Amino acid sequence: MPLGETIGLILIFFVCSVLLIDILLLFFLKGDSSRDVATSLFDDTNLPRVSVLVAARNEEATLPRCIKSLLDQDYPADKIEILIGNDASTDKTEVIARSFEREHSLLKVFNIDHDMGSARGKANVLAQLTRKASGEVYLITDADMQLPSTWCQAMVAAFEEDTGMVTGYTAINENSLFASFQAIDWAYAIGMMRVVSDLGTPVTGMGNNMAVIANAYHQTGGYENMPFSVTEDFQLTRAILSKGYGFRQLISPPVTGITLPAASIKGLLHQRKRWMSGAVQLPVAIVAVLGLQAFYYPLAIALVVLHPWSILLIAAKSAVQSWFVYKTVRLSGLPVKIGTLVLFEFYSAIISLSTLLFSILPSGMKWKDRHY
């Protein structure tokens, strides 16, 4: 067989594999209400005390919105505390946090001015806040998040007897076309995490929208005793799963939080590089699937050059992926911008290729004005 035909067959197999993956994802994606749920660990007559942990570094523009949404939770005031960790901010983050602290006794602010054990950055803030927390459940979010009033109650209700971690759904504030593309990207990733979690292979909690049983957290030794990672949510997920605890990924309106998009292409690439550093530590089968996704666009382009008719395969893959994203977003209760969904494939091709190139550059990673 001529070399050109061999390469063409390999590329066809590759593209069809990615198409099949998206078809399977679409088939297995289910809503929270369709899942067989065992008896909840907590109910309305047995609500646990919860500690909401927020790491804040230079968040003067977003912190008020976050705190207001946390103060508005439909959860008994005597069973909730909000702990803000000011992570060496150089703006007015502490001033803003202190102003809320003076008005609300359930909110406490702590300045984080030293590292604990191996923990750094956000992990260090959380390690220290857990030492101050009194809750049976830790609810973890970021200072740029806005949570629905149902968040605490719904996250707590999702715990079953063996569950150690619950993670919610995070959407992007679609304040621009660039932000809308990021929102679709997040929806695809979270939908995929939901499917593989339901199939028995949890991927990771989301550090801006997750809940952890306090006892499960402390059984891991805490962040201060874990190897440092820029993906601290992934690190904690692995540690809790290793202790035999279960995991739940939710996609529903009561647990849908809104975060801000990356402000620039460079910021987005740093974010994606950080995520990739955690993804390579996943089970081999999941890494293989992510690898197929990562190299899809350059190889798909090569296939179209060799066999123009293969544009039909590309179109089919795009259609199935769009349907999967649409279904995921609708499960979260949010609207879908169909026009943006149609254009997403072009954006995704550019960002995927850029991420591949950026990931091999010896530039390190930047997060919250810190280099790692």
Long-range contacts (C-beta under 8 A, 24 or more apart in sequence): 4-306, 7-302, 7-306, 8-303, 8-306, 8-307, 11-299, 11-300, 11-302, 11-303, 11-306, 11-310, 12-303, 12-307, 12-310, 12-313, 14-292, 14-295, 14-296, 14-299, 14-303, 15-296, 15-299, 15-300, 15-303, 15-310, 15-313, 15-314, 15-317, 16-313, 17-292, 18-292, 18-293, 18-296, 18-317, 19-313, 19-316, 19-317, 19-320, 21-289, 21-292, 21-293, 22-317, 22-320, 22-321, 22-324, 23-320, 24-195, 25-191, 25-192, 25-195, 25-324, 26-320, 26-323, 26-324, 26-327, 28-195, 28-198, 28-199, 29-191, 29-194, 29-195, 29-324, 29-327, 29-328, 29-331, 30-198, 31-251, 31-252, 31-331, 32-250, 32-251, 32-252, 32-331, 33-252, 35-198, 37-160, 38-160, 38-161, 39-160, 39-161, 40-157, 40-158, 40-159, 40-160, 41-159, 41-160, 41-161, 41-163, 42-156, 42-157, 42-159, 43-157, 47-75, 47-76, 47-79, 47-153, 47-156, 48-79, 48-135, 48-136, 48-137, 48-156, 49-79, 49-80, 49-81, 49-134, 49-135, 49-136, 49-137, 50-75, 50-79, 50-80, 50-81, 50-135, 50-136, 50-137, 50-138, 50-139, 50-152, 50-156, 50-211, 51-80, 51-81, 51-82, 51-83, 51-129, 51-130, 51-133, 51-134, 51-135, 51-137, 51-138, 51-139, 51-214, 52-80, 52-81, 52-82, 52-83, 52-139, 52-140, 52-141, 52-152, 53-83, 53-85, 53-126, 53-129, 53-130, 53-133, 53-138, 53-139, 53-140, 53-141, 54-82, 54-83, 54-84, 54-85, 54-140, 54-141, 54-142, 54-143, 55-85, 55-87, 55-122, 55-125, 55-126, 55-129, 55-142, 55-143, 56-84, 56-85, 56-86, 56-87, 56-89, 56-93, 56-97, 56-143, 57-86, 57-87, 57-88, 57-89, 57-93, 57-122, 57-143, 57-368, 57-369, 58-89, 58-90, 58-91, 58-93, 58-368, 58-369, 59-89, 59-91, 59-93, 59-143, 59-144, 60-89, 60-91, 60-92, 60-93, 60-95, 60-96, 62-143, 62-144, 62-260, 63-93, 63-96, 63-97, 63-143, 64-96, 64-100, 65-146, 66-141, 66-142, 66-143, 66-144, 66-145, 66-146, 66-147, 67-97, 67-100, 67-107, 69-145, 69-146, 69-147, 69-148, 69-149, 69-151, 70-141, 70-147, 71-100, 71-104, 71-106, 71-107, 72-149, 73-147, 73-149, 73-151, 73-152, 73-153, 74-149, 74-150, 74-152, 74-153, 75-152, 75-153, 77-106, 80-106, 80-135, 80-152, 81-106, 81-107, 81-108, 81-133, 81-134, 81-135, 82-106, 82-107, 82-108, 83-107, 83-108, 83-110, 83-129, 83-132, 83-133, 84-108, 84-109, 84-110, 84-143, 85-110, 85-112, 85-125, 85-126, 85-128, 85-129, 86-110, 86-111, 86-112, 87-112, 87-121, 87-122, 87-124, 87-125, 87-368, 88-112, 88-113, 93-143, 108-132, 116-223, 116-224, 117-222, 117-223, 117-224, 117-225, 118-223, 118-224, 118-225, 118-226, 118-227, 118-228, 119-222, 119-223, 119-224, 119-226, 119-228, 120-228, 120-372, 121-230, 121-232, 121-367, 121-368, 121-370, 121-372, 122-207, 122-232, 122-368, 123-223, 123-226, 123-228, 123-229, 123-232, 123-235, 124-223, 124-224, 126-223, 126-232, 127-222, 127-223, 127-224, 130-214, 130-217, 130-218, 130-222, 130-223, 133-214, 135-214, 136-213, 136-214, 136-215, 137-211, 137-212, 137-213, 137-214, 138-211, 138-212, 138-213, 138-214, 138-217, 139-210, 139-211, 140-207, 140-208, 140-209, 140-210, 140-211, 140-212, 141-208, 141-209, 141-257, 142-207, 142-208, 142-259, 144-208, 144-259, 144-260, 145-170, 145-208, 145-209, 145-257, 145-258, 145-259, 146-257, 146-258, 146-259, 147-209, 147-257, 148-253, 148-254, 148-255, 148-256, 148-257, 150-253, 150-254, 150-255, 151-254, 151-255, 151-257, 153-254, 154-250, 154-252, 154-254, 154-255, 155-211, 155-250, 155-255, 156-211, 158-211, 158-248, 158-250, 158-255, 159-211, 159-213, 159-248, 160-246, 160-248, 162-244, 162-245, 162-246, 163-213, 163-245, 163-246, 163-247, 163-248, 164-212, 164-213, 164-216, 164-240, 164-241, 164-243, 164-245, 164-246, 164-247, 165-205, 165-210, 165-211, 165-212, 165-213, 165-216, 165-236, 165-237, 165-240, 165-245, 165-247, 165-248, 166-210, 166-211, 166-247, 166-248, 166-250, 167-204, 167-205, 167-206, 167-209, 167-210, 167-211, 167-247, 167-248, 167-249, 167-250, 168-206, 168-209, 168-210, 168-211, 168-250, 168-255, 168-256, 168-257, 169-209, 169-250, 169-251, 169-252, 169-255, 169-256, 169-257, 169-331, 169-332, 170-206, 170-208, 170-209, 170-256, 170-257, 170-258, 170-259, 171-256, 171-257, 171-258, 171-259, 171-329, 171-332, 171-334, 172-258, 172-259, 172-260, 172-261, 173-258, 173-259, 173-260, 173-261, 174-261, 174-337, 175-261, 176-261, 177-340, 178-261, 179-261, 180-337, 180-340, 181-340, 181-343, 181-344, 181-347, 181-348, 181-351, 182-261, 182-262, 182-268, 183-261, 183-329, 184-325, 184-329, 184-340, 184-341, 184-344, 185-344, 185-348, 185-351, 187-325, 187-328, 187-329, 187-332, 188-321, 188-324, 188-325, 188-328, 190-249, 190-251, 190-328, 191-251, 191-324, 191-325, 191-327, 191-328, 193-249, 194-249, 194-251, 194-328, 196-286, 197-247, 197-248, 197-249, 198-249, 201-283, 201-285, 201-286, 202-237, 202-241, 202-247, 202-249, 203-237, 203-282, 203-286, 204-231, 204-233, 204-234, 204-237, 204-278, 205-233, 205-234, 205-236, 205-237, 205-247, 206-233, 207-232, 207-233, 208-257, 208-259, 209-255, 209-257, 212-236, 212-240, 213-245, 216-240, 216-243, 216-245, 219-243, 229-277, 229-278, 230-274, 230-277, 230-278, 230-365, 230-367, 230-372, 231-274, 231-275, 231-277, 231-278, 234-278, 234-281, 235-278, 238-281, 251-328, 251-331, 251-332, 252-331, 252-332, 252-333, 253-332, 253-333, 256-332, 256-333, 256-334, 265-354, 268-351, 269-354, 269-355, 269-358, 270-365, 270-366, 270-367, 271-367, 272-351, 272-355, 272-358, 272-359, 273-355, 273-358, 273-359, 273-365, 274-365, 274-367, 274-372, 276-355, 276-359, 277-365, 293-352, 294-352, 294-355, 294-356, 295-356, 296-352, 297-348, 297-349, 297-352, 297-353, 298-353, 298-356, 301-349, 318-345, 321-345
